[in-house]
Amino acid sequence: MPAAPGNPLSGTVVDLSHEYSDSAIFWPTAASFRLEKVAEGITPQGYYYAANNFESAEHGGTHVDAPVHFAEGKWSVEQIPLEQLIGDASVVDVSSKSATQPDYQVTEADLAAWEQANGSLNGTIVLIRTDYSKRWPDAARYLGTAERGEGAVAKLHFPGLHPDAARWLASNRTVKAVGIDTASIDYGQSTLFETHRVLYERNVPGLENLTNLDRLPARGARVIALPMKIKGGSGAPLRAIALVP
């Protein structure tokens, strides 16, 4: 939608977050989102009043991974500088590959090809577009399985960023954050979560379960990704938007 008149946010605003509801997708071993109705209706004094409680794991739905999630002593949610979560977007589109390869991992070659066409990734928020967000909220198609519990983890199949590509980014470029429109920046079959570890050891946050990346250009959009400010949090629900000129 276009920005409202007088709004300092120039450009078309694109929502990059899924809504939280009982159909939101969470990791098979994580507690799902639950909304508990506390009050709704007309009070004895004659005015309408509504209030709810909610319960949620940190890592589910569209959320931020704070570096401390996989790197001891690194930033927790409230310690991430806001400047790290606001920046120019570099959208690396691998949707044509992930469409036929559910375990596809973005390679150094993919990043090099993007840079050859669009310029350096340096200083940007790198967003990996797989188009898996179009499968939301069908967990079986999005995650590879709709099963819940520890046994379901081995059945996960979705694309991610290869650890070697993460190492290349960490060693050769300075990026603000890395985001993806799947459940994890590591691909579904990962057991060591090396991409998480490589990036988070360098205080590069992860943005997971993004959506609408197909509405962004390869370069030129600006991202604002603000999480709930949970003190000591290893992650938090995220409202992310992009401003497209």
GIKAQUI-V483579 format. One record per pair of residues at least 12 apart in sequence whose ideal C-beta (glycine too) atoms are under 10 Angstrom apart, sorted by the first residue. I is the first residue (numbers start at 1). GAP is how many residues later the second one is. If there is no record, write none. Layout:
[[I | GAP] [I | GAP]]
//
This chain:
[[1 | 12] [1 | 13] [1 | 14] [3 | 240] [9 | 213] [9 | 215] [9 | 232] [9 | 234] [10 | 212] [10 | 233] [10 | 234] [10 | 235] [11 | 209] [11 | 210] [11 | 211] [11 | 231] [11 | 232] [11 | 233] [11 | 234] [12 | 203] [12 | 209] [12 | 230] [12 | 231] [12 | 232] [12 | 233] [13 | 211] [13 | 228] [13 | 229] [13 | 230] [13 | 231] [14 | 197] [14 | 198] [14 | 199] [14 | 200] [14 | 201] [14 | 202] [14 | 207] [14 | 209] [14 | 226] [14 | 227] [14 | 228] [14 | 229] [14 | 230] [15 | 47] [15 | 196] [15 | 197] [15 | 200] [15 | 224] [15 | 225] [15 | 226] [15 | 227] [16 | 46] [16 | 73] [16 | 111] [16 | 117] [16 | 163] [16 | 165] [16 | 191] [16 | 193] [16 | 194] [16 | 195] [16 | 196] [16 | 197] [16 | 199] [16 | 200] [16 | 205] [16 | 207] [16 | 208] [16 | 209] [16 | 222] [16 | 223] [16 | 224] [16 | 225] [16 | 226] [17 | 44] [17 | 45] [17 | 46] [17 | 190] [17 | 192] [17 | 193] [17 | 194] [17 | 195] [17 | 208] [17 | 220] [17 | 221] [17 | 222] [17 | 223] [17 | 224] [18 | 43] [18 | 44] [18 | 45] [18 | 115] [18 | 118] [18 | 119] [18 | 163] [18 | 191] [18 | 192] [18 | 193] [18 | 194] [18 | 220] [19 | 14] [19 | 42] [19 | 43] [19 | 117] [19 | 118] [19 | 192] [20 | 12] [20 | 13] [20 | 14] [20 | 15] [20 | 34] [20 | 36] [20 | 40] [20 | 41] [20 | 42] [20 | 43] [20 | 217] [20 | 219] [21 | 12] [21 | 13] [21 | 14] [21 | 40] [21 | 116] [22 | 12] [22 | 13] [22 | 115] [23 | 113] [23 | 114] [23 | 115] [23 | 116] [24 | 32] [24 | 36] [24 | 37] [24 | 38] [24 | 112] [24 | 113] [24 | 115] [24 | 185] [24 | 213] [25 | 35] [25 | 36] [25 | 37] [25 | 110] [25 | 111] [25 | 112] [25 | 113] [25 | 114] [25 | 117] [25 | 118] [25 | 121] [25 | 158] [25 | 184] [26 | 30] [26 | 31] [26 | 33] [26 | 34] [26 | 35] [26 | 37] [26 | 113] [26 | 117] [26 | 122] [26 | 157] [26 | 183] [27 | 30] [27 | 32] [27 | 33] [27 | 116] [27 | 121] [27 | 125] [27 | 126] [27 | 129] [27 | 156] [27 | 157] [27 | 181] [28 | 111] [28 | 115] [28 | 117] [28 | 118] [28 | 119] [28 | 120] [28 | 121] [28 | 122] [28 | 123] [28 | 124] [28 | 125] [28 | 126] [28 | 127] [28 | 128] [28 | 155] [29 | 28] [29 | 30] [29 | 119] [29 | 120] [29 | 121] [29 | 122] [29 | 123] [29 | 124] [30 | 26] [30 | 27] [30 | 28] [30 | 29] [30 | 30] [30 | 118] [30 | 205] [31 | 24] [31 | 25] [31 | 26] [31 | 27] [31 | 28] [31 | 29] [32 | 23] [32 | 24] [32 | 25] [32 | 28] [32 | 29] [32 | 116] [33 | 21] [33 | 22] [33 | 23] [33 | 24] [33 | 27] [33 | 28] [33 | 204] [34 | 18] [34 | 19] [34 | 20] [34 | 21] [34 | 22] [35 | 17] [35 | 18] [35 | 19] [35 | 20] [35 | 21] [36 | 15] [36 | 16] [36 | 17] [36 | 18] [36 | 19] [37 | 13] [37 | 14] [37 | 15] [37 | 16] [38 | 12] [38 | 13] [38 | 14] [38 | 15] [39 | 12] [39 | 13] [40 | 12] [54 | 183] [56 | 172] [56 | 180] [56 | 181] [57 | 178] [57 | 180] [58 | 19] [58 | 169] [58 | 170] [58 | 172] [58 | 175] [58 | 176] [58 | 177] [58 | 178] [58 | 179] [59 | 124] [59 | 125] [59 | 147] [59 | 149] [59 | 150] [59 | 174] [59 | 175] [59 | 176] [59 | 177] [59 | 178] [60 | 123] [60 | 148] [60 | 149] [60 | 175] [60 | 177] [61 | 75] [61 | 76] [61 | 122] [61 | 147] [61 | 148] [61 | 176] [61 | 177] [62 | 71] [62 | 74] [62 | 117] [62 | 119] [62 | 145] [62 | 146] [62 | 147] [62 | 148] [62 | 149] [62 | 163] [62 | 165] [62 | 175] [62 | 176] [62 | 177] [62 | 178] [63 | 14] [63 | 120] [63 | 143] [63 | 144] [63 | 145] [63 | 146] [63 | 147] [63 | 164] [63 | 165] [63 | 170] [63 | 172] [63 | 173] [63 | 174] [63 | 175] [63 | 177] [64 | 13] [64 | 16] [64 | 21] [64 | 113] [64 | 115] [64 | 141] [64 | 142] [64 | 143] [64 | 144] [64 | 161] [64 | 162] [64 | 163] [64 | 164] [64 | 166] [64 | 169] [64 | 170] [64 | 171] [64 | 172] [64 | 173] [64 | 174] [64 | 176] [65 | 12] [65 | 112] [65 | 113] [65 | 114] [65 | 119] [65 | 120] [65 | 131] [65 | 134] [65 | 135] [65 | 139] [65 | 140] [65 | 141] [65 | 142] [65 | 143] [65 | 162] [65 | 169] [65 | 170] [65 | 171] [65 | 173] [66 | 12] [66 | 13] [66 | 14] [66 | 134] [66 | 137] [66 | 139] [66 | 140] [66 | 161] [66 | 164] [66 | 166] [66 | 167] [66 | 168] [66 | 169] [66 | 170] [67 | 12] [67 | 13] [67 | 17] [67 | 129] [67 | 130] [67 | 132] [67 | 133] [67 | 134] [67 | 135] [67 | 136] [67 | 137] [67 | 138] [67 | 139] [67 | 167] [68 | 12] [68 | 132] [68 | 135] [68 | 164] [68 | 165] [68 | 166] [68 | 167] [69 | 124] [69 | 127] [69 | 128] [69 | 131] [69 | 136] [69 | 137] [69 | 164] [69 | 165] [69 | 166] [70 | 116] [70 | 123] [70 | 124] [70 | 125] [70 | 126] [70 | 127] [70 | 128] [70 | 129] [70 | 130] [70 | 131] [70 | 136] [70 | 164] [71 | 125] [71 | 126] [71 | 127] [71 | 128] [71 | 129] [71 | 130] [71 | 131] [71 | 132] [71 | 133] [72 | 128] [72 | 129] [73 | 128] [74 | 126] [74 | 127] [74 | 128] [74 | 129] [74 | 130] [74 | 131] [75 | 125] [75 | 128] [75 | 129] [75 | 130] [76 | 154] [76 | 155] [76 | 156] [76 | 157] [76 | 158] [76 | 159] [76 | 160] [77 | 128] [77 | 150] [77 | 151] [77 | 152] [77 | 153] [77 | 154] [77 | 155] [77 | 156] [77 | 157] [77 | 158] [77 | 159] [77 | 161] [78 | 149] [78 | 150] [78 | 151] [78 | 152] [78 | 153] [78 | 154] [78 | 155] [78 | 158] [79 | 124] [79 | 152] [79 | 153] [79 | 154] [80 | 97] [80 | 123] [80 | 125] [80 | 145] [80 | 147] [80 | 149] [80 | 153] [80 | 156] [81 | 95] [81 | 122] [81 | 124] [82 | 142] [82 | 143] [82 | 144] [82 | 147] [83 | 93] [84 | 41] [84 | 91] [84 | 92] [84 | 93] [84 | 119] [84 | 120] [84 | 121] [84 | 141] [85 | 40] [85 | 91] [85 | 92] [85 | 120] [85 | 122] [85 | 138] [85 | 139] [85 | 140] [85 | 141] [85 | 142] [85 | 153] [85 | 155] [86 | 39] [86 | 90] [86 | 91] [86 | 136] [86 | 137] [86 | 138] [86 | 139] [86 | 140] [87 | 36] [87 | 37] [87 | 38] [87 | 39] [87 | 88] [87 | 89] [87 | 90] [87 | 135] [87 | 136] [87 | 137] [87 | 138] [88 | 33] [88 | 35] [88 | 36] [88 | 37] [88 | 88] [88 | 131] [88 | 132] [88 | 133] [88 | 134] [88 | 135] [89 | 35] [89 | 36] [89 | 37] [89 | 38] [89 | 87] [89 | 88] [89 | 90] [89 | 124] [89 | 127] [89 | 128] [89 | 129] [89 | 130] [89 | 131] [89 | 132] [89 | 133] [89 | 134] [89 | 136] [89 | 153] [89 | 154] [89 | 155] [90 | 21] [90 | 24] [90 | 25] [90 | 28] [90 | 29] [90 | 30] [90 | 31] [90 | 32] [90 | 33] [90 | 34] [90 | 35] [90 | 36] [90 | 37] [90 | 38] [90 | 83] [90 | 85] [90 | 88] [90 | 126] [90 | 128] [90 | 129] [90 | 130] [90 | 131] [90 | 133] [91 | 23] [91 | 27] [91 | 33] [91 | 34] [91 | 35] [91 | 36] [91 | 37] [91 | 38] [91 | 88] [91 | 122] [91 | 123] [91 | 124] [91 | 125] [91 | 126] [91 | 127] [91 | 128] [91 | 129] [91 | 130] [91 | 132] [91 | 151] [92 | 14] [92 | 18] [92 | 19] [92 | 21] [92 | 22] [92 | 23] [92 | 26] [92 | 29] [92 | 34] [92 | 35] [92 | 36] [92 | 37] [92 | 38] [92 | 69] [92 | 73] [92 | 86] [92 | 88] [92 | 121] [92 | 126] [93 | 17] [93 | 21] [93 | 34] [93 | 35] [93 | 36] [93 | 37] [93 | 38] [93 | 120] [93 | 121] [93 | 123] [93 | 125] [94 | 12] [94 | 13] [94 | 16] [94 | 20] [94 | 34] [94 | 35] [94 | 36] [94 | 37] [94 | 65] [94 | 67] [94 | 86] [95 | 33] [95 | 34] [95 | 35] [95 | 36] [95 | 37] [95 | 39] [95 | 64] [95 | 86] [95 | 118] [95 | 119] [96 | 34] [96 | 35] [97 | 13] [97 | 33] [97 | 62] [98 | 30] [98 | 31] [98 | 32] [98 | 33] [98 | 34] [98 | 60] [98 | 61] [98 | 62] [98 | 83] [98 | 84] [98 | 89] [99 | 31] [99 | 32] [99 | 33] [99 | 60] [101 | 29] [101 | 56] [101 | 58] [101 | 86] [102 | 28] [102 | 30] [102 | 39] [102 | 42] [102 | 54] [102 | 55] [102 | 56] [102 | 57] [102 | 85] [102 | 86] [102 | 87] [103 | 41] [103 | 53] [103 | 54] [103 | 55] [103 | 56] [103 | 57] [103 | 84] [103 | 85] [103 | 86] [103 | 87] [104 | 26] [104 | 54] [104 | 55] [104 | 56] [104 | 58] [104 | 83] [105 | 54] [105 | 55] [105 | 56] [105 | 57] [105 | 58] [105 | 59] [105 | 60] [105 | 61] [105 | 81] [105 | 82] [105 | 84] [105 | 85] [105 | 90] [106 | 20] [106 | 22] [106 | 23] [106 | 24] [106 | 53] [106 | 54] [106 | 55] [106 | 56] [106 | 58] [106 | 59] [106 | 60] [106 | 72] [106 | 74] [106 | 79] [106 | 81] [106 | 89] [107 | 54] [107 | 55] [107 | 57] [107 | 58] [107 | 61] [108 | 54] [108 | 56] [108 | 57] [108 | 58] [108 | 59] [108 | 60] [108 | 61] [108 | 64] [109 | 53] [109 | 56] [109 | 59] [110 | 18] [110 | 51] [110 | 52] [110 | 55] [111 | 15] [111 | 17] [111 | 50] [111 | 51] [111 | 54] [111 | 55] [111 | 57] [111 | 58] [111 | 61] [111 | 62] [112 | 53] [112 | 56] [114 | 12] [114 | 104] [114 | 105] [115 | 58] [117 | 101] [117 | 102] [118 | 99] [118 | 100] [118 | 101] [118 | 102] [119 | 99] [119 | 100] [120 | 52] [120 | 53] [121 | 48] [121 | 51] [121 | 52] [121 | 53] [121 | 54] [121 | 57] [121 | 98] [122 | 47] [122 | 50] [122 | 51] [122 | 52] [122 | 53] [123 | 50] [123 | 51] [123 | 52] [123 | 53] [124 | 49] [124 | 50] [124 | 51] [124 | 52] [124 | 53] [124 | 54] [124 | 95] [124 | 98] [124 | 99] [125 | 50] [125 | 51] [125 | 52] [125 | 53] [125 | 54] [125 | 79] [125 | 80] [125 | 82] [125 | 96] [125 | 97] [125 | 98] [125 | 99] [125 | 100] [125 | 115] [125 | 117] [126 | 35] [126 | 43] [126 | 47] [126 | 49] [126 | 50] [126 | 51] [126 | 52] [126 | 53] [126 | 54] [126 | 59] [126 | 73] [126 | 78] [126 | 81] [127 | 50] [127 | 51] [127 | 52] [127 | 53] [127 | 54] [127 | 80] [127 | 83] [127 | 86] [127 | 89] [127 | 91] [127 | 94] [127 | 96] [127 | 98] [127 | 113] [127 | 115] [128 | 31] [128 | 32] [128 | 33] [128 | 37] [128 | 50] [128 | 51] [128 | 52] [128 | 53] [128 | 54] [128 | 57] [128 | 79] [128 | 82] [128 | 85] [129 | 30] [129 | 50] [129 | 51] [129 | 52] [129 | 81] [129 | 83] [129 | 84] [129 | 85] [129 | 86] [129 | 87] [129 | 89] [130 | 28] [130 | 29] [130 | 30] [130 | 50] [130 | 51] [130 | 52] [130 | 80] [130 | 83] [131 | 28] [131 | 50] [131 | 51] [131 | 80] [131 | 82] [131 | 83] [132 | 26] [132 | 27] [132 | 48] [132 | 49] [132 | 50] [132 | 51] [132 | 77] [132 | 78] [132 | 79] [132 | 81] [133 | 47] [133 | 48] [133 | 49] [133 | 76] [133 | 77] [133 | 78] [133 | 79] [133 | 80] [133 | 81] [134 | 47] [134 | 77] [134 | 78] [134 | 80] [135 | 23] [135 | 46] [135 | 47] [136 | 45] [136 | 47] [136 | 73] [136 | 75] [139 | 13] [139 | 44] [140 | 15] [141 | 16] [141 | 17] [142 | 14] [142 | 15] [142 | 16] [142 | 39] [142 | 40] [142 | 41] [142 | 46] [142 | 67] [143 | 12] [143 | 13] [143 | 14] [143 | 15] [143 | 39] [143 | 40] [143 | 41] [143 | 45] [144 | 12] [144 | 13] [144 | 14] [144 | 39] [144 | 44] [144 | 45] [145 | 12] [145 | 43] [153 | 35] [153 | 36] [153 | 38] [154 | 34] [154 | 35] [154 | 37] [155 | 33] [155 | 34] [156 | 26] [156 | 27] [156 | 28] [156 | 30] [156 | 31] [156 | 32] [156 | 33] [156 | 34] [157 | 30] [157 | 31] [157 | 32] [158 | 22] [158 | 23] [158 | 24] [158 | 25] [158 | 26] [158 | 28] [158 | 29] [158 | 30] [158 | 31] [159 | 21] [159 | 22] [159 | 23] [159 | 25] [159 | 27] [159 | 28] [159 | 29] [160 | 20] [160 | 22] [160 | 23] [160 | 24] [160 | 25] [160 | 26] [160 | 27] [160 | 28] [160 | 29] [160 | 30] [160 | 33] [160 | 35] [160 | 36] [160 | 48] [161 | 17] [161 | 19] [161 | 21] [161 | 23] [161 | 24] [161 | 25] [161 | 26] [161 | 33] [161 | 34] [161 | 35] [161 | 37] [161 | 38] [161 | 45] [162 | 24] [162 | 25] [162 | 28] [162 | 32] [162 | 33] [163 | 23] [163 | 24] [163 | 27] [163 | 29] [163 | 30] [163 | 31] [163 | 32] [163 | 33] [163 | 34] [163 | 35] [163 | 36] [164 | 30] [164 | 31] [164 | 34] [165 | 13] [165 | 30] [165 | 33] [166 | 12] [166 | 19] [166 | 20] [166 | 28] [166 | 29] [166 | 30] [166 | 31] [166 | 32] [166 | 33] [166 | 34] [166 | 36] [166 | 38] [167 | 27] [167 | 28] [167 | 31] [167 | 32] [168 | 30] [169 | 26] [169 | 29] [169 | 30] [169 | 33] [169 | 35] [170 | 25] [170 | 28] [170 | 29] [170 | 30] [170 | 31] [170 | 32] [170 | 34] [171 | 27] [171 | 31] [174 | 28] [174 | 30] [175 | 24] [175 | 27] [175 | 29] [176 | 28] [176 | 29] [176 | 47] [176 | 49] [177 | 22] [177 | 26] [177 | 27] [177 | 28] [177 | 29] [177 | 30] [177 | 46] [177 | 48] [177 | 63] [178 | 17] [178 | 18] [178 | 21] [178 | 22] [178 | 26] [178 | 27] [178 | 28] [178 | 29] [178 | 30] [179 | 26] [179 | 27] [179 | 28] [179 | 29] [179 | 30] [179 | 31] [179 | 34] [179 | 44] [179 | 46] [179 | 59] [179 | 61] [180 | 15] [180 | 26] [180 | 27] [180 | 28] [180 | 29] [180 | 30] [180 | 33] [181 | 26] [181 | 27] [181 | 28] [181 | 29] [181 | 30] [181 | 31] [181 | 32] [181 | 33] [182 | 26] [182 | 27] [182 | 28] [183 | 25] [183 | 26] [184 | 12] [184 | 22] [184 | 24] [184 | 25] [185 | 13] [185 | 14] [185 | 15] [185 | 19] [185 | 21] [185 | 22] [185 | 23] [186 | 12] [186 | 20] [186 | 22] [196 | 12] [200 | 34] [205 | 20] [205 | 22] [205 | 30] [205 | 33] [206 | 29] [207 | 16] [207 | 18] [207 | 20] [207 | 31] [207 | 33] [208 | 27] [208 | 30] [209 | 29] [209 | 31] [210 | 13] [210 | 15] [210 | 28] [210 | 30] [210 | 32] [211 | 29] [212 | 28] [212 | 29] [212 | 30] [213 | 29] [215 | 27] [215 | 29] [216 | 26] [216 | 27] [216 | 28] [217 | 25] [217 | 27] [217 | 28] [220 | 22] [220 | 23] [220 | 24] [220 | 25] [221 | 20] [221 | 21] [221 | 22] [221 | 23] [221 | 24] [222 | 19] [222 | 20] [222 | 21] [222 | 22] [222 | 23] [223 | 17] [223 | 18] [223 | 19] [223 | 20] [224 | 15] [224 | 16] [224 | 17] [224 | 18] [224 | 19] [225 | 13] [225 | 14] [225 | 15] [225 | 16] [225 | 17] [226 | 12] [226 | 13] [226 | 14] [226 | 15] [227 | 12] [227 | 13]]
//
